[in-house]
Amino acid sequence: MLAAQSQTRACESRQQYQQKQLQKCKEVESEAPQQEQAGGGSSAPPTLSGIPALMLLLCSALHLIT
């Protein structure tokens, strides 16, 4: 039980860190000048958009393991 609580706290801490990093990236991205692609109007999805979902899956998996 204590190990599960410890892992949960560690996972929550990692998730908070990832959220802060994501926020920093979004701030930098919004400050950067907008550049349009010459080939077309389509843009690639942000590469960091799936991190919160990934962290949630990781935490759930760790919780199920313990």
Residue frames as a rotation matrix with the C-alpha (Angstrom) as fourth column:
MET 1
0.571 0.821 0.000 0.00
0.821 -0.571 0.000 0.00
0.000 0.000 -1.000 0.00
LEU 2
0.492 -0.455 -0.742 2.80
0.120 -0.809 0.576 2.42
-0.863 -0.372 -0.343 0.89
ALA 3
-0.593 -0.738 0.321 4.63
0.396 0.079 0.915 1.59
-0.701 0.670 0.246 -2.32
ALA 4
-0.128 0.640 0.757 1.53
0.982 -0.026 0.188 2.36
0.140 0.768 -0.625 -4.36
GLN 5
0.817 0.421 -0.395 1.07
0.506 -0.851 0.141 5.70
-0.277 -0.315 -0.908 -2.61
SER 6
0.059 -0.894 -0.445 4.72
0.096 -0.438 0.894 6.53
-0.994 -0.095 0.060 -3.17
GLN 7
-0.676 -0.286 0.679 4.48
0.649 0.206 0.732 5.70
-0.349 0.936 0.047 -6.86
THR 8
0.322 0.870 0.374 1.28
0.939 -0.343 -0.009 7.69
0.120 0.354 -0.927 -7.17
ARG 9
0.719 -0.118 -0.685 2.93
0.217 -0.898 0.383 10.75
-0.660 -0.424 -0.620 -5.60
ALA 10
-0.384 -0.923 -0.030 5.96
0.171 -0.103 0.980 10.34
-0.908 0.371 0.197 -7.86
CYS 11
-0.436 0.306 0.847 3.71
0.898 0.208 0.387 10.04
-0.058 0.929 -0.365 -10.89
GLU 12
0.687 0.723 -0.073 1.74
0.723 -0.690 -0.026 13.14
-0.069 -0.035 -0.997 -9.90
SER 13
0.350 -0.659 -0.666 5.00
0.071 -0.690 0.720 15.01
-0.934 -0.299 -0.195 -9.41
ARG 14
-0.674 -0.592 0.442 6.20
0.438 0.162 0.884 13.98
-0.595 0.790 0.150 -12.88
GLN 15
-0.005 0.769 0.640 2.85
0.995 -0.062 0.082 14.98
0.103 0.637 -0.764 -14.33
GLN 16
0.784 0.250 -0.568 3.08
0.395 -0.907 0.146 18.44
-0.479 -0.339 -0.810 -12.73
TYR 17
-0.166 -0.932 -0.322 6.61
0.045 -0.334 0.942 18.83
-0.985 0.142 0.097 -14.10
GLN 18
-0.636 -0.032 0.771 5.44
0.730 0.297 0.615 17.83
-0.249 0.954 -0.166 -17.58
GLN 19
0.474 0.866 0.157 2.55
0.880 -0.462 -0.111 20.30
-0.023 0.190 -0.981 -17.37
LYS 20
0.557 -0.350 -0.753 4.98
0.083 -0.879 0.470 23.10
-0.826 -0.325 -0.461 -16.46
GLN 21
-0.566 -0.809 0.160 7.28
0.191 0.060 0.980 22.14
-0.802 0.585 0.121 -19.33
LEU 22
-0.275 0.564 0.778 4.32
0.961 0.186 0.205 22.07
-0.029 0.805 -0.593 -21.72
GLN 23
0.745 0.561 -0.361 3.23
0.581 -0.811 -0.063 25.51
-0.329 -0.163 -0.930 -20.54
LYS 24
0.067 -0.815 -0.575 6.77
-0.052 -0.579 0.814 26.85
-0.996 -0.025 -0.081 -21.12
CYS 25
-0.713 -0.334 0.616 6.76
0.524 0.330 0.785 25.40
-0.465 0.883 -0.060 -24.63
LYS 26
0.197 0.871 0.449 3.38
0.980 -0.186 -0.070 26.96
0.023 0.454 -0.891 -25.39
GLU 27
0.688 0.009 -0.726 4.62
0.244 -0.945 0.219 30.35
-0.684 -0.328 -0.652 -24.16
VAL 28
-0.388 -0.902 -0.192 7.73
-0.022 -0.199 0.980 30.14
-0.922 0.384 0.057 -26.33
GLU 29
-0.553 0.241 0.797 5.64
0.803 0.408 0.434 29.02
-0.220 0.881 -0.419 -29.28
SER 30
0.545 0.837 0.046 3.25
0.828 -0.528 -0.187 31.95
-0.132 0.140 -0.981 -28.89
GLU 31
0.487 -0.450 -0.749 6.15
-0.023 -0.864 0.503 34.41
-0.873 -0.227 -0.431 -28.69
ALA 32
-0.546 -0.723 0.424 7.81
0.382 0.235 0.894 33.05
-0.745 0.650 0.148 -31.82
PRO 33
-0.440 0.384 -0.812 6.88
-0.741 -0.666 0.087 34.77
-0.507 0.640 0.578 -35.09
GLN 34
0.376 0.676 0.633 4.25
-0.070 0.702 -0.708 32.92
-0.924 0.222 0.312 -37.06
GLN 35
-0.626 -0.610 -0.485 5.73
-0.595 -0.029 0.803 31.37
-0.504 0.792 -0.345 -40.18
GLU 36
0.549 0.836 -0.010 3.52
-0.588 0.378 -0.715 30.10
-0.593 0.399 0.699 -42.96
GLN 37
-0.196 -0.566 0.801 4.52
0.267 0.755 0.599 27.11
-0.943 0.332 0.003 -45.01
ALA 38
-0.507 -0.069 -0.859 5.07
-0.691 -0.563 0.453 27.90
-0.515 0.824 0.238 -48.67
GLY 39
-0.993 0.024 -0.119 3.74
-0.054 0.792 0.609 24.50
0.109 0.611 -0.784 -49.79
GLY 40
-0.271 0.954 -0.126 0.24
0.365 0.223 0.904 24.83
0.891 0.199 -0.409 -48.36
GLY 41
-0.072 0.361 0.930 -1.99
-0.657 -0.719 0.228 25.90
0.751 -0.594 0.289 -45.52
SER 42
0.770 0.384 -0.511 -1.92
0.071 0.743 0.665 22.66
0.635 -0.548 0.545 -43.55
SER 43
0.009 -0.762 0.648 0.00
-0.859 -0.337 -0.385 22.64
0.512 -0.553 -0.658 -40.31
ALA 44
-0.351 -0.228 -0.908 1.33
0.148 0.944 -0.294 19.73
0.925 -0.237 -0.297 -38.30
PRO 45
0.774 0.631 -0.057 -0.26
0.127 -0.067 0.990 19.08
0.621 -0.773 -0.132 -34.89
PRO 46
0.345 -0.669 0.658 1.80
-0.881 -0.473 -0.018 20.16
0.324 -0.573 -0.753 -31.89
THR 47
-0.120 -0.493 -0.862 4.23
-0.197 0.862 -0.466 17.44
0.973 0.114 -0.201 -30.91
LEU 48
-0.951 -0.309 0.027 3.67
-0.069 0.128 -0.989 17.92
0.302 -0.942 -0.143 -27.17
SER 49
-0.274 0.929 0.249 -0.13
-0.848 -0.356 0.393 17.79
0.454 -0.104 0.885 -27.25
GLY 50
0.442 0.502 -0.743 -0.25
-0.214 0.864 0.456 14.12
0.871 -0.042 0.490 -26.20
ILE 51
-0.604 -0.794 -0.070 2.01
-0.112 0.172 -0.979 14.38
0.789 -0.583 -0.193 -23.15
PRO 52
-0.478 0.439 0.761 -0.76
-0.878 -0.203 -0.434 14.86
-0.036 -0.875 0.482 -20.56
ALA 53
0.639 0.740 -0.210 -2.65
-0.756 0.655 0.010 11.85
0.145 0.152 0.978 -21.91
LEU 54
0.226 -0.659 -0.718 0.54
-0.101 0.717 -0.690 9.81
0.969 0.229 0.095 -22.00
MET 55
-0.749 -0.501 0.434 1.31
-0.434 -0.124 -0.892 10.71
0.501 -0.856 -0.125 -18.39
LEU 56
0.012 0.844 0.536 -2.21
-0.990 0.087 -0.115 9.71
-0.144 -0.529 0.836 -17.36
LEU 57
0.738 0.224 -0.637 -1.80
-0.429 0.884 -0.186 6.35
0.521 0.410 0.748 -19.07
LEU 58
-0.237 -0.917 -0.321 1.58
-0.096 0.351 -0.931 5.84
0.967 -0.190 -0.171 -17.43
CYS 59
-0.661 0.043 0.749 0.19
-0.735 -0.238 -0.634 6.66
0.151 -0.970 0.189 -13.99
SER 60
0.437 0.892 0.116 -2.75
-0.899 0.438 0.017 4.32
-0.035 -0.111 0.993 -14.54
ALA 61
0.520 -0.313 -0.795 -0.44
-0.198 0.861 -0.469 1.52
0.831 0.401 0.385 -15.60
LEU 62
-0.614 -0.784 0.091 1.80
-0.224 0.063 -0.973 2.00
0.757 -0.617 -0.214 -12.56
HIS 63
-0.354 0.570 0.741 -1.24
-0.933 -0.162 -0.321 2.05
-0.063 -0.805 0.590 -10.32
LEU 64
0.692 0.654 -0.305 -2.53
-0.689 0.725 -0.011 -1.21
0.214 0.218 0.952 -11.80
ILE 65
0.118 -0.747 -0.654 0.86
-0.148 0.638 -0.755 -2.89
0.982 0.186 -0.035 -11.48
THR 66
-0.818 -0.517 0.253 1.16
-0.280 -0.025 -0.960 -2.17
0.503 -0.855 -0.124 -7.77
